[in-house]
Amino acid sequence: AELRKLAALRVLHQPVSDEAYAVLGKLPELVDFRVESHRTDEAAGRSHRFMLHINQCPNLRALELKHLFGLKGTSVDQLIALPKLEYLELDND
């Protein structure tokens, strides 16, 4: 099912692969995206590279990357400008 009207997505403690986050590009109404406790597991395709999919969300007003201490690295420095962003919380190592 398509979720084209979805405005907010929060992923908490879920073993979601980096590539699964590609769905963000299919959510044109997404304005609030929050991830908590994503952990690196290269064998399962989970790493800090999931953050790169945020670049497909130019309408974001809120972005929260929280409790990402289990990641080996970060991709925050590779995020593009998000002109509508009003709220940002980064809590990763």
C-alpha positions in Angstrom: 0.0 0.0 0.0 1.2 3.5 -0.7 1.4 6.0 2.1 1.7 9.1 0.0 -0.2 11.3 2.6 2.0 10.2 5.5 3.3 13.3 7.3 5.2 11.8 10.2 7.3 8.7 10.6 9.1 7.6 13.8 11.3 4.5 13.9 12.2 3.3 17.4 14.5 0.3 18.1 13.6 -1.4 14.8 16.1 -3.5 12.8 15.5 -1.7 9.5 18.1 -2.0 6.8 19.7 1.1 5.2 18.0 0.3 1.9 14.6 0.0 3.4 14.9 3.7 4.3 14.7 4.4 0.5 10.9 4.5 1.1 11.4 8.1 2.3 11.6 9.2 -1.3 8.1 7.8 -1.8 6.6 9.9 1.0 6.1 13.4 -0.6 4.1 14.7 2.4 6.7 13.7 5.0 7.5 16.7 7.3 8.5 14.9 10.5 11.1 12.1 10.6 12.5 10.6 13.8 14.9 7.6 14.3 15.9 6.3 17.7 18.4 3.5 18.5 19.5 2.4 15.0 22.5 0.1 15.4 25.2 -0.9 13.0 24.9 -4.5 11.8 26.8 -4.8 8.5 25.6 -8.4 7.9 22.0 -7.2 8.1 22.6 -4.1 6.0 22.3 -1.6 8.8 24.8 1.3 9.1 25.0 5.1 9.4 24.4 5.3 5.6 20.6 5.1 6.2 20.9 8.9 6.9 21.6 9.5 3.2 18.0 8.7 2.4 16.9 11.8 4.3 18.2 13.8 1.4 15.1 12.7 -0.5 12.9 14.6 2.0 13.1 18.3 1.1 9.8 19.2 2.9 11.1 18.0 6.4 10.3 20.5 9.2 11.4 18.2 12.0 14.3 15.7 12.0 15.5 13.7 15.0 18.3 11.2 15.0 18.4 10.1 18.6 20.3 7.5 20.7 22.4 6.3 17.8 25.3 5.3 20.0 25.3 1.8 18.4 26.4 3.3 15.0 29.9 3.0 13.8 30.2 6.4 12.1 27.7 9.0 10.9 26.5 10.5 7.6 25.2 13.8 9.1 27.9 15.7 7.2 26.5 14.4 3.9 22.9 15.7 4.4 21.8 18.3 2.0 20.3 21.6 3.0 16.7 21.1 4.2 15.2 24.6 3.7 12.0 24.0 5.6 13.7 22.4 8.7 12.6 24.1 11.9 13.5 21.4 14.5 16.7 19.3 14.6 17.9 17.0 17.3 21.1 15.0 16.8 22.2 12.6 19.6 24.7 10.2 18.1 28.3 9.4 18.7 
